[in-house]
Amino acid sequence: MTCVFALHSALPPPELFPSPFCQAVPHALAQAAAERVKQGLAADGWFATEGKMFGVLVVRTQSGQLAYLKAFSGMLQGQWLVQGFVPPLFDAHQRATFEREGALQVARLERQVKALQANGEWLALREEQSRLEKVARQQAEALAQRHRALRALRRARRDALDKAEVTHEQRNVELDALAQQSRADKAEQKRSDSAHRALLAPLQTPLQRHARRHKAAVRLLHLVCRHLMRRIHECYVLSNVCGETRGLRALFAPAEPPAGAGDCAAPKLLAYAHAHGLRPLALAEFWWGPPPSTGGRVPGAFYPACKGKCGPLVPFMLQGLHVAPSRSNGAASASVLEVVYEDNFVVVVNKPAGLLSVPGRGPDNQDSVLTRLQFLMPQPVFVVHRLDQDTSGLLLAAKSQTAYVILQRQFAARRVHKQYVAWVEGVVKEDTGVITLPLRLDVHDRPRQVVDPQAGKPALTSWTVRSREPLRTCVTLSPHTGRTHQLRVHCAHPQGLGAPIVGDRLYGQADDRLCLHAEELGFAHPLSGQSLRFRVAAPF
């Protein structure tokens, strides 16, 4: 079964291997190879209902010819081995032997856990415990209310004694009687608590017995699953051009490898090339088929390697190659930051695309709006909100901690006016609408966000079409919440606009820049309360 396909092209190969984590468009050779794979996938008619990530690796053979490899992420139609695609990083037949047995053991333990959870005696005991606890709470609340009323009466009686003309002896008698009543209330409370505990006591031993059995079964299930995953991880051996090898767990240590680590297209392609003496030249990964329910994927679009699963693996596998540094599209200009408005309390700037709002991690990510303002201003500066690195437009900063806190409260209370303009891919048919797709972080591919109806945070965006062109639509976007990448996901997701923002390297297709611009910003001045509103036209 051949996995190496000739690539006849007059295009020159890159001098450096393009970084798989690069945010730009893949090298032209990799794109050409990818187009061939896409044509094959289209001809086969695959993926009518479910999409998948594919990858191609352009290589130079030992005879000096250009060729390419192709791979898929995970399994393809339930199979690890598919003709024409490179194999996984493990021996599929060897893994199937123990994985099948392990899966049967896991399934048996899962049935045991479910049976314990559904045990009739345990369910009846818990139901009775719940009933008794409810009765106890009701009785305790009724007793507490009666005691509160009695305390109020005693307090009123003491106040009356302070004003009444009674002898010292009479006063002491009255106070002793009130104190005796208070002690009686406390004793009654203790008797009630003791009675409730006595009612629950007969249930405790059988409840604990069932709970221990269930806990032991769950623990055994977790241990078996962990042991099985460890055996699976041990099947993965990664290599590089230098001839070094490393296990999957070692590359993720001290953390546990995430689910699916080592099964992405990029590690598969590099591993096959290293094993067969092929020189990697360029890599590209693309999505084929319908987008996932979480969004963030466009059919046919290219995407960088994921950082969560491939971040620890691919750099090791590229050791021995000359790799180009990763870079982002829309690099910021080195010119002086444009200040739109400034007084003693606030400063509003027009952030260029490609410039961070605040410094990132590492020495190469320190240039930002904040660091530039700190260089310009004699006093401390605080960025009140953030724009994505690829987004341009109005950004607000405070020149004191007090002003910062006041402005932050306005953002938290959603009293700030924010309006964006964007060009999106395709023609949006409706004229206006509202998108309410909840978002959460994709922990395996930061900073990508995904739609998650269960675990996602609420996100609300209203939009209006400004103009239409044959292939693109200009829209006004108004975010009413401030989730990360909210506008980008809401535009790209099929249940949103279904039209990625032009140049969106994460949720659409990379271009010269992300065509998203924060054109309007309105807020109340932190000192005077005066309403301020600013507008800067988009540069695209």
C-alpha distance (Angstrom), angle and dihedral (degrees) to the residues before:
residue distance angle dihedral
M1 . . .
T2 3.80 . .
C3 3.77 121.5 .
V4 3.83 96.6 173.0
F5 3.81 117.0 87.9
A6 3.78 125.4 -172.5
L7 3.78 116.4 -113.4
H8 3.79 114.3 -155.9
S9 3.78 108.7 -165.7
A10 3.77 138.4 140.3
L11 3.79 90.5 -147.8
P12 3.81 113.3 115.6
P13 3.82 115.8 -119.1
P14 3.81 117.7 -115.4
E15 3.79 118.5 -92.0
L16 3.81 89.7 -135.9
F17 3.79 127.1 33.9
P18 3.84 103.6 -104.6
S19 3.79 111.5 -118.3
P20 3.83 111.1 -102.8
F21 3.80 86.5 -142.6
C22 3.81 91.8 53.8
Q23 3.78 113.1 124.7
A24 3.81 94.3 -146.3
V25 3.80 128.8 92.0
P26 3.84 112.7 -73.5
H27 3.79 119.8 -100.3
A28 3.81 114.3 -77.1
L29 3.82 92.4 -113.2
A30 3.80 91.2 54.6
Q31 3.79 89.8 47.3
A32 3.80 90.4 52.0
A33 3.80 91.2 51.4
A34 3.80 90.7 46.5
E35 3.79 91.4 52.9
R36 3.81 89.5 56.3
V37 3.80 90.7 52.1
K38 3.80 91.2 47.2
Q39 3.79 90.4 52.5
G40 3.79 89.9 52.4
L41 3.79 92.4 48.7
A42 3.80 91.0 48.9
A43 3.80 91.5 49.2
D44 3.82 91.0 51.3
G45 3.79 90.8 51.1
W46 3.82 94.4 -134.8
F47 3.77 128.0 162.7
A48 3.75 104.0 30.7
T49 3.81 91.3 154.9
E50 3.81 106.9 17.0
G51 3.81 132.1 41.4
K52 3.80 131.3 -148.5
M53 3.80 141.3 -169.9
F54 3.79 116.3 -106.4
G55 3.79 131.6 -174.3
V56 3.79 140.6 -161.9
L57 3.80 129.3 -160.8
V58 3.80 120.5 -160.0
V59 3.80 110.0 -146.4
R60 3.77 141.1 175.7
T61 3.76 113.5 -127.2
Q62 3.79 124.9 -137.2
S63 3.79 88.0 -99.3
G64 3.81 90.8 56.5
Q65 3.82 97.3 -106.7
L66 3.79 125.3 136.0
A67 3.80 115.8 -115.2
Y68 3.77 140.3 154.1
L69 3.79 139.2 -137.3
K70 3.79 126.8 -151.2
A71 3.80 131.7 -152.1
F72 3.78 142.2 168.5
S73 3.78 130.5 -139.8
G74 3.80 115.7 -105.7
M75 3.79 114.2 -26.5
L76 3.79 128.2 -16.1
Q77 3.79 114.4 -138.2
G78 3.80 89.3 -22.5
Q79 3.82 94.5 -50.5
W80 3.81 131.9 110.2
L81 3.82 92.9 -164.7
V82 3.82 118.2 54.4
Q83 3.78 123.9 166.7
G84 3.79 113.6 -99.8
F85 3.81 95.4 16.2
V86 3.80 123.9 97.9
P87 3.81 115.0 -102.6
P88 3.82 125.1 -110.5
L89 3.80 122.6 -90.9
F90 3.81 91.7 -97.0
D91 3.78 139.2 55.7
A92 3.80 100.2 -91.4
H93 3.81 94.5 -159.8
Q94 3.80 94.0 48.8
R95 3.80 91.6 47.4
A96 3.79 92.3 47.2
T97 3.80 90.1 58.4
F98 3.80 97.9 62.3
E99 3.81 95.9 24.8
R100 3.79 91.3 60.4
E101 3.79 91.4 51.9
G102 3.80 91.3 44.3
A103 3.79 91.9 49.5
L104 3.81 90.7 52.4
Q105 3.81 90.3 50.3
V106 3.79 91.6 48.2
A107 3.81 91.4 48.6
R108 3.81 90.4 50.0
L109 3.81 91.7 50.8
E110 3.81 91.5 46.1
R111 3.80 89.4 54.4
Q112 3.80 89.0 49.3
V113 3.82 91.7 51.8
K114 3.81 91.2 48.4
A115 3.81 90.8 48.4
L116 3.80 90.9 52.4
Q117 3.80 90.6 48.0
A118 3.82 89.5 51.8
N119 3.82 94.7 45.6
G120 3.80 106.4 139.0
E121 3.81 95.6 -143.2
W122 3.82 92.2 49.9
L123 3.81 92.2 47.3
A124 3.82 91.0 49.5
L125 3.81 91.7 48.2
R126 3.80 92.5 49.7
E127 3.79 91.0 46.7
E128 3.80 90.6 51.2
Q129 3.81 90.6 46.3
S130 3.78 90.3 51.2
R131 3.82 91.2 48.7
L132 3.81 93.2 49.8
E133 3.80 92.2 46.3
K134 3.80 90.0 51.0
V135 3.81 91.2 50.7
A136 3.80 89.8 46.6
R137 3.81 91.5 51.6
Q138 3.80 91.7 49.4
Q139 3.80 92.6 48.4
A140 3.80 91.9 44.6
E141 3.79 91.4 51.5
A142 3.81 92.2 48.2
L143 3.81 90.2 49.4
A144 3.79 91.3 46.7
Q145 3.79 91.1 51.8
R146 3.82 91.4 50.3
H147 3.82 90.7 48.3
R148 3.80 91.3 49.2
A149 3.80 89.9 52.9
L150 3.83 91.1 48.9
R151 3.82 90.9 48.7
A152 3.80 89.6 52.2
L153 3.82 90.1 51.9
R154 3.82 91.5 49.0
R155 3.79 90.8 48.5
A156 3.79 90.5 51.0
R157 3.81 90.5 48.2
R158 3.84 91.5 51.9
D159 3.80 90.2 49.3
A160 3.80 89.3 50.7
L161 3.82 91.0 49.9
D162 3.78 90.0 54.0
K163 3.80 89.5 58.3
A164 3.81 99.0 35.9
E165 3.80 122.9 94.3
V166 3.80 100.3 -123.4
T167 3.75 132.0 141.3
H168 3.76 121.0 -98.0
E169 3.78 90.2 -111.5
Q170 3.82 93.3 52.5
R171 3.79 90.7 47.8
N172 3.82 91.9 53.6
V173 3.79 91.9 49.1
E174 3.82 91.0 52.0
L175 3.80 92.7 47.0
D176 3.80 92.0 48.6
A177 3.79 89.8 52.3
L178 3.82 91.4 50.5
A179 3.80 90.9 48.4
Q180 3.80 89.7 50.4
Q181 3.80 89.9 53.4
S182 3.81 90.4 50.9
R183 3.80 91.0 51.5
A184 3.79 89.4 48.7
D185 3.82 90.8 54.4
K186 3.81 91.0 51.8
A187 3.77 91.7 48.5
E188 3.79 89.9 49.8
Q189 3.80 89.9 51.3
K190 3.82 90.8 51.9
R191 3.81 91.9 48.7
S192 3.79 90.2 50.2
D193 3.81 92.7 49.9
S194 3.80 90.7 47.3
A195 3.80 91.4 49.9
H196 3.81 91.1 51.5
R197 3.81 91.5 50.0
A198 3.78 90.1 48.9
L199 3.81 90.9 53.9
L200 3.82 91.4 51.3
A201 3.80 96.5 41.6
P202 3.85 97.6 83.7
L203 3.80 89.3 55.6
Q204 3.79 97.2 51.9
T205 3.82 99.9 76.0
P206 3.84 97.6 49.8
L207 3.82 90.9 40.5
Q208 3.80 91.4 52.6
R209 3.80 90.9 46.6
H210 3.79 92.4 54.3
A211 3.82 91.7 42.7
R212 3.81 91.4 52.4
R213 3.80 91.2 50.8
H214 3.79 91.3 49.3
K215 3.80 93.1 46.0
A216 3.80 91.3 49.3
A217 3.81 91.6 50.3
V218 3.81 92.1 48.6
R219 3.80 91.2 47.8
L220 3.80 91.4 50.2
L221 3.81 89.8 49.3
H222 3.81 90.8 51.8
L223 3.81 91.8 47.9
V224 3.80 92.6 50.1
C225 3.82 91.3 47.2
R226 3.80 91.1 48.4
H227 3.81 91.7 48.5
L228 3.79 90.8 48.2
M229 3.81 92.1 49.5
R230 3.79 90.3 48.2
R231 3.81 90.2 53.8
I232 3.80 89.7 47.9
H233 3.81 91.6 49.6
E234 3.80 90.2 50.3
C235 3.82 88.7 61.1
Y236 3.82 90.8 66.0
V237 3.81 115.0 86.3
L238 3.80 116.4 173.2
S239 3.79 126.7 -160.5
N240 3.79 139.7 -173.3
V241 3.79 139.1 -155.6
C242 3.80 90.7 -89.1
G243 3.80 89.4 63.7
E244 3.80 93.8 -111.4
T245 3.79 120.5 141.2
R246 3.78 130.3 -157.8
G247 3.79 135.8 178.8
L248 3.78 122.1 -116.8
R249 3.79 94.8 -117.0
A250 3.80 92.3 49.5
L251 3.80 91.7 56.7
F252 3.81 92.1 51.7
A253 3.82 96.7 39.8
P254 2.96 132.2 163.2
A255 3.82 86.8 23.0
E256 3.79 124.0 63.1
P257 3.82 114.7 -106.3
P258 3.82 110.4 -103.6
A259 3.79 120.8 -117.0
G260 3.80 110.9 -75.6
A261 3.82 95.0 18.8
G262 3.78 109.9 156.8
D263 3.81 93.1 18.7
C264 3.82 98.0 90.4
A265 3.79 119.2 108.9
A266 3.81 96.9 -109.9
P267 3.86 98.0 60.2
K268 3.80 90.7 44.0
L269 3.81 92.2 52.7
L270 3.80 95.5 46.0
A271 3.81 92.8 46.0
Y272 3.82 92.0 52.9
A273 3.81 92.0 47.3
H274 3.82 92.3 50.6
A275 3.81 92.2 47.4
H276 3.82 93.7 51.4
G277 3.80 101.2 41.1
L278 3.81 95.4 -107.0
R279 3.81 119.4 149.7
P280 3.84 111.2 -131.6
L281 3.81 112.9 -133.0
A282 3.82 108.3 166.1
L283 3.80 138.6 -5.1
A284 3.79 133.6 -154.7
E285 3.80 132.4 178.7
F286 3.79 124.4 -165.9
W287 3.78 140.4 174.3
W288 3.80 119.5 -115.9
G289 3.78 125.6 -170.1
P290 3.81 133.3 15.8
P291 3.81 115.8 -17.9
P292 3.82 117.8 -101.6
S293 3.80 120.3 -99.6
T294 3.82 89.4 -107.9
G295 3.81 90.2 59.3
G296 3.78 126.6 -143.6
R297 3.81 97.3 113.8
V298 3.81 128.8 94.6
P299 3.82 119.9 -164.3
G300 3.80 109.8 -103.6
A301 3.82 94.9 6.5
F302 3.81 121.6 132.0
Y303 3.80 121.3 -122.4
P304 3.80 135.4 -172.5
A305 3.79 120.7 -112.3
C306 3.80 112.4 -81.2
K307 3.79 114.4 -103.6
G308 3.79 97.3 -148.8
K309 3.82 97.7 59.5
C310 3.81 103.2 17.4
G311 3.81 99.6 32.0
P312 3.83 95.1 87.0
L313 3.85 94.4 35.4
V314 3.79 110.9 43.6
P315 3.85 97.6 52.5
F316 3.82 88.9 56.2
M317 3.80 91.4 47.3
L318 3.83 90.4 51.2
Q319 3.81 94.4 53.5
G320 3.79 108.0 122.0
L321 3.80 93.1 36.0
H322 3.78 126.4 94.7
V323 3.81 100.9 -115.6
A324 3.79 125.2 -168.6
P325 3.82 115.2 -126.1
S326 3.78 118.0 -101.7
R327 3.78 114.6 -103.7
S328 3.80 137.4 176.9
N329 3.78 128.6 -124.5
G330 3.77 119.9 -110.6
A331 3.80 97.1 35.4
A332 3.79 112.5 -157.5
S333 3.75 121.1 -107.0
A334 3.79 117.1 -107.2
S335 3.81 90.1 -134.5
V336 3.78 122.9 114.1
L337 3.81 114.2 -73.3
E338 3.83 111.1 -98.9
V339 3.81 111.7 -118.8
V340 3.81 111.8 -154.4
Y341 3.82 97.8 -178.3
E342 3.80 136.0 -0.1
D343 3.81 138.5 174.5
N344 3.80 134.6 151.6
F345 3.81 92.7 -71.3
V346 3.80 110.9 30.6
V347 3.78 141.1 26.6
V348 3.81 125.8 -162.4
V349 3.82 118.1 -160.5
N350 3.78 136.1 -175.2
K351 3.82 102.7 -125.4
P352 3.80 115.1 -150.1
A353 3.80 120.4 -133.7
G354 3.80 112.2 -94.1
L355 3.81 96.0 33.4
L356 3.80 119.4 111.4
S357 3.80 118.7 -125.8
V358 3.82 91.2 -138.1
P359 3.82 130.6 7.5
G360 3.79 116.9 -75.5
R361 3.77 131.5 -150.1
G362 3.78 120.0 -63.0
P363 3.79 132.9 25.3
D364 3.81 92.6 -81.4
N365 3.83 93.2 60.9
Q366 3.80 101.8 54.8
D367 3.81 99.2 101.4
S368 3.80 106.9 97.7
V369 3.79 144.5 133.1
L370 3.80 89.2 -92.3
T371 3.82 96.1 51.4
R372 3.81 91.6 46.1
L373 3.80 91.9 49.7
Q374 3.80 91.3 47.0
F375 3.80 88.3 54.2
L376 3.82 91.4 50.4
M377 3.82 99.8 41.1
P378 3.81 126.4 68.3
Q379 3.82 92.4 -150.8
P380 3.83 130.4 56.7
V381 3.82 114.9 -78.2
F382 3.82 127.6 -153.4
V383 3.82 123.9 -162.2
V384 3.82 104.8 -136.1
H385 3.82 98.2 -161.5
R386 3.79 136.9 -1.3
L387 3.77 140.4 -121.3
D388 3.80 123.0 -156.3
Q389 3.78 113.9 -96.4
D390 3.81 91.3 -111.2
T391 3.83 93.8 47.0
S392 3.79 121.3 90.0
G393 3.78 129.7 -158.2
L394 3.78 146.8 66.9
L395 3.78 118.5 0.5
L396 3.81 126.9 177.7
A397 3.80 126.8 -142.4
A398 3.82 131.3 178.5
K399 3.81 125.6 -136.6
S400 3.81 96.1 -150.4
Q401 3.79 138.0 34.2
T402 3.82 90.9 -116.7
A403 3.81 93.1 53.4
Y404 3.79 89.9 45.7
V405 3.82 92.7 54.5
I406 3.82 92.6 47.8
L407 3.81 92.6 49.1
Q408 3.80 92.3 45.2
R409 3.81 88.7 55.4
Q410 3.80 89.4 54.1
F411 3.80 90.6 53.7
A412 3.81 91.9 45.8
A413 3.83 90.5 50.4
R414 3.82 90.1 46.9
R415 3.79 92.6 -122.6
V416 3.82 92.5 132.4
H417 3.80 121.0 99.3
K418 3.81 112.9 -133.2
Q419 3.78 125.2 174.6
Y420 3.79 128.5 174.4
V421 3.76 134.3 -171.2
A422 3.80 121.9 -148.7
W423 3.77 142.0 170.4
V424 3.79 112.2 -136.4
E425 3.79 130.7 -164.4
G426 3.80 114.8 -102.1
V427 3.78 133.3 9.9
V428 3.81 116.9 -59.5
K429 3.81 106.9 -147.3
E430 3.81 101.2 -162.2
D431 3.80 120.9 69.9
T432 3.80 100.2 -140.8
G433 3.79 141.4 -1.7
V434 3.80 150.5 143.9
I435 3.84 127.4 -105.2
T436 3.82 120.7 -154.7
L437 3.81 106.5 177.0
P438 3.84 114.5 149.0
L439 3.81 114.4 -131.2
R440 3.79 138.3 -154.2
L441 3.78 136.5 171.3
D442 3.79 119.4 -88.1
V443 3.82 95.5 -129.2
H444 3.82 91.7 -162.9
D445 3.80 95.1 51.4
R446 3.79 110.2 32.7
P447 2.99 131.9 -141.0
R448 3.81 91.2 20.3
Q449 3.81 115.5 109.8
V450 3.80 124.9 -150.0
V451 3.79 135.6 -162.8
D452 3.80 111.7 -106.0
P453 3.83 119.2 171.1
Q454 3.83 91.6 -166.5
A455 3.82 106.8 39.1
G456 3.81 100.5 18.2
K457 3.80 124.2 108.8
P458 3.82 117.3 -118.3
A459 3.80 114.0 -91.9
L460 3.80 127.0 -177.7
T461 3.81 128.1 -170.1
S462 3.80 129.4 171.1
W463 3.80 119.8 -160.2
T464 3.78 141.9 -174.4
V465 3.80 130.8 -167.8
R466 3.80 114.5 -119.0
S467 3.79 101.4 179.5
R468 3.78 141.8 -18.8
E469 3.77 133.4 -136.7
P470 3.82 126.6 -174.2
L471 3.83 93.4 -92.2
R472 3.80 104.6 13.9
T473 3.79 141.7 46.0
C474 3.80 129.3 -149.7
V475 3.82 112.9 -142.1
T476 3.78 139.2 179.9
L477 3.82 112.3 -132.3
S478 3.80 124.7 -162.4
P479 3.81 115.2 -173.3
H480 3.80 113.8 -155.7
T481 3.81 91.2 -175.0
G482 3.78 128.4 40.7
R483 3.81 106.4 -131.7
T484 3.79 119.8 155.1
H485 3.84 111.1 -90.6
Q486 3.80 88.8 -4.2
L487 3.80 96.9 148.2
R488 3.80 93.2 42.3
V489 3.82 94.2 52.2
H490 3.80 94.2 40.5
C491 3.80 90.2 53.7
A492 3.82 96.0 44.4
H493 3.81 100.7 42.0
P494 3.83 116.1 96.3
Q495 3.81 89.8 -129.5
G496 3.81 89.8 51.9
L497 3.79 120.8 47.3
G498 3.79 91.1 -43.4
A499 3.81 86.6 -140.7
P500 3.83 119.1 104.3
I501 3.78 117.9 -140.0
V502 3.80 111.0 -98.6
G503 3.80 110.3 -95.4
D504 3.82 95.0 15.4
R505 3.81 102.0 152.2
L506 3.84 92.9 -173.0
Y507 3.80 104.0 43.5
G508 3.80 102.7 17.4
Q509 3.79 134.7 7.9
A510 3.80 127.5 -45.0
D511 3.80 118.7 -111.8
D512 3.79 137.8 159.6
R513 3.80 89.2 -62.1
L514 3.78 143.4 -20.6
C515 3.80 106.4 -86.8
L516 3.81 94.9 -140.0
H517 3.80 120.4 114.7
A518 3.81 131.9 176.6
E519 3.80 97.5 -135.6
E520 3.82 102.3 168.2
L521 3.80 132.7 39.3
G522 3.79 126.0 173.2
F523 3.82 130.6 177.3
A524 3.80 143.0 145.2
H525 3.80 115.7 -93.0
P526 3.85 108.3 -106.9
L527 3.82 93.3 -131.3
S528 3.80 108.7 30.7
G529 3.80 98.7 25.3
Q530 3.82 88.9 -132.4
S531 3.78 114.4 154.5
L532 3.81 111.1 -112.8
R533 3.79 125.5 -171.2
F534 3.81 128.7 179.8
R535 3.78 133.9 -172.8
V536 3.81 131.0 -167.2
A537 3.80 120.7 179.7
A538 3.80 118.6 -122.7
P539 3.82 116.8 -100.8
F540 3.82 91.8 -135.5
